[in-house]
C-alpha cells in the first residue's frame, strides 16, 4: 500500500473512525466522472460510488451515494424524503456544505453533518471506491463501513443514464 497519498479531512475521519481503507490515486480529468476513475483503477464503474450533494426546495442539503454508472431520480428521491423536489447543488453551494471542491467530494469529513442517502445495492458489493476528499483520489472500503460510520437511509432511486 502506498503511503504517499493526501491526508485530507476524509482520511482523518476514516482513521478516527477506524475504517480500513486502501488509497488509490489517479490522474483526474475535468468532467471525466466515474468512468475515468474506474478505467484508471481497472475496476467496474458500478463499484465507484459518487457523492452527490443535493438540496430540497427549502435549501436543506443532503448527500446521495450512488453507483458511478447510475443517475439519481430526483423525483423518486423527493418522494422518499417527503418533499416536493430535490435538485443538484451548484459546485459553489456543494463546497459550502461539504468543504470539498467539486469532483473531490467525499462523504467522510464533510464541513457540516449532512443526512446520507445511499442506493441500497451499494451494500451488495464486496468493495467500493469513494472519493477520498480530493480530485484524483479514491479510497477503497467495505461498503458496510458506511453503515457503521453514518446514519444511512437506504433508497432505490438509481436510474440508467439516458
Secondary structure per residue as TSV (DSSP state, phi and psi in degrees):
chain	resnum	aa	ss	phi	psi
A	1	X	-	360.0	135.9
A	2	X	-	-73.9	140.0
A	3	X	-	-104.1	-3.5
A	4	X	-	-95.2	60.8
A	5	X	S	-119.4	159.8
A	6	X	-	-68.2	140.5
A	7	X	-	-95.4	88.1
A	8	X	-	-89.3	173.6
A	9	X	H	-58.8	-36.9
A	10	X	H	-63.2	-45.3
A	11	X	H	-62.1	-40.7
A	12	X	H	-61.1	-42.8
A	13	X	H	-67.7	-40.4
A	14	X	H	-57.4	-45.1
A	15	X	H	-66.0	-44.8
A	16	X	H	-60.5	-39.3
A	17	X	T	-88.3	4.5
A	18	X	T	57.4	43.6
A	19	X	-	-90.6	122.0
A	20	X	-	-72.8	133.9
A	21	X	-	-147.5	156.3
A	22	X	E	-117.4	123.5
A	23	X	E	-78.3	143.7
A	24	X	E	-137.2	117.7
A	25	X	E	-98.8	145.9
A	26	X	-	-148.9	165.7
A	27	X	-	-79.0	110.6
A	28	X	-	-66.8	136.2
A	29	X	-	-120.7	122.3
A	30	X	T	-54.7	128.4
A	31	X	T	63.9	16.8
A	32	X	-	-79.5	-26.7
A	33	X	H	62.3	-161.4
A	34	X	H	-70.6	-21.5
A	35	X	H	-61.5	-45.5
A	36	X	H	-65.7	-46.2
A	37	X	H	-65.8	-39.4
A	38	X	H	-62.8	-45.0
A	39	X	H	-63.7	-42.0
A	40	X	H	-61.6	-38.2
A	41	X	H	-90.5	-10.2
A	42	X	T	69.2	37.7
A	43	X	S	-124.0	159.6
A	44	X	-	-65.8	139.6
A	45	X	G	-60.2	-27.5
A	46	X	G	-62.7	-25.9
A	47	X	G	-90.0	-9.0
A	48	X	E	-89.7	118.5
A	49	X	E	-101.9	122.8
A	50	X	E	-80.9	143.1
A	51	X	E	-106.1	108.9
A	52	X	E	-107.9	127.6
A	53	X	E	-97.5	122.1
A	54	X	E	-127.1	165.7
A	55	X	E	-134.9	148.9
A	56	X	E	-82.2	176.3
A	57	X	T	-61.9	-23.8
A	58	X	T	-95.0	18.7
A	59	X	-	69.7	22.8
A	60	X	-	-79.9	121.1
A	61	X	E	-80.5	153.0
A	62	X	E	-151.7	156.0
A	63	X	E	-105.2	140.5
A	64	X	E	-123.5	126.1
A	65	X	E	-99.8	121.4
A	66	X	E	-136.9	145.2
A	67	X	E	-53.5	143.0
A	68	X	T	-60.8	-28.3
A	69	X	T	-94.5	10.4
A	70	X	E	-125.2	160.5
A	71	X	E	-111.4	165.6
A	72	X	E	-93.2	129.6
A	73	X	-	-81.2	103.1
A	74	X	H	-61.1	-35.9
A	75	X	H	-63.6	-46.5
A	76	X	H	-67.7	-38.0
A	77	X	H	-64.5	-45.6
A	78	X	H	-56.7	-44.1
A	79	X	H	-60.5	-45.0
A	80	X	H	-66.9	-35.9
A	81	X	H	-78.2	-21.1
A	82	X	T	85.3	34.3
A	83	X	S	-125.8	168.4
A	84	X	S	-69.0	-45.5
A	85	X	-	-157.6	156.8
A	86	X	E	-126.8	152.2
A	87	X	E	-145.2	159.9
A	88	X	E	-63.1	143.4
A	89	X	-	-80.4	153.3
A	90	X	-	-69.3	163.8
A	91	X	H	-57.9	-41.6
A	92	X	H	-64.2	-45.7
A	93	X	H	-66.8	-42.1
A	94	X	H	-59.6	-41.5
A	95	X	H	-66.4	-37.9
A	96	X	H	-61.9	-41.0
A	97	X	H	-72.5	-38.2
A	98	X	H	-105.1	-26.8
A	99	X	S	86.8	1.4
A	100	X	-	-109.6	146.2
A	101	X	-	-71.6	143.0
A	102	X	T	-54.5	132.7
A	103	X	T	93.5	-6.4
A	104	X	-	-133.4	22.2
A	105	X	-	-79.3	125.0
A	106	X	-	-110.7	149.8
A	107	X	S	-73.0	-18.4
A	108	X	T	-90.3	138.2
A	109	X	T	72.7	29.3
A	110	X	-	-70.2	151.5
A	111	X	S	-57.7	-45.6
A	112	X	S	-112.0	149.3
A	113	X	-	-77.3	117.4
A	114	X	-	-113.9	149.1
A	115	X	E	-62.9	139.6
A	116	X	E	-117.0	124.3
A	117	X	E	-112.9	132.0
A	118	X	E	-128.6	136.3
A	119	X	E	-58.6	126.5
A	120	X	G	-52.4	-38.7
A	121	X	G	-72.9	-10.3
A	122	X	G	-57.7	-36.2
A	123	X	G	-77.1	-4.7
A	124	X	G	-84.5	-14.1
A	125	X	S	-83.7	146.5
A	126	X	S	-71.8	-35.5
A	127	X	-	-143.3	146.8
A	128	X	E	-129.0	162.2
A	129	X	E	-122.2	113.4
A	130	X	E	-118.6	159.8
A	131	X	E	-63.8	139.6
A	132	X	E	-94.8	11.8
A	133	X	E	100.7	13.7
A	134	X	E	-157.9	145.9
A	135	X	T	-59.2	135.7
A	136	X	T	80.2	20.6
A	137	X	E	-142.1	111.4
A	138	X	E	-113.8	152.5
A	139	X	E	-116.9	136.1
A	140	X	E	-93.9	123.8
A	141	X	E	-139.5	167.1
A	142	X	-	-78.9	126.8
A	143	X	T	-60.1	-23.8
A	144	X	H	-63.7	-23.5
A	145	X	H	-63.7	-30.2
A	146	X	H	-59.3	-42.5
A	147	X	H	-68.4	-31.3
A	148	X	H	-72.2	-38.4
A	149	X	H	-86.4	-36.5
A	150	X	S	-114.4	155.9
A	151	X	-	-87.6	89.7
A	152	X	E	-91.2	138.8
A	153	X	E	-103.0	117.5
A	154	X	E	-80.1	136.0
A	155	X	E	-134.3	164.8
A	156	X	-	-125.5	84.1
A	157	X	-	-128.2	9.1
A	158	X	E	-78.0	135.0
A	159	X	E	-131.9	153.6
A	160	X	E	-68.8	142.8
A	161	X	-	-61.0	139.6
A	162	X	-	-88.5	360.0
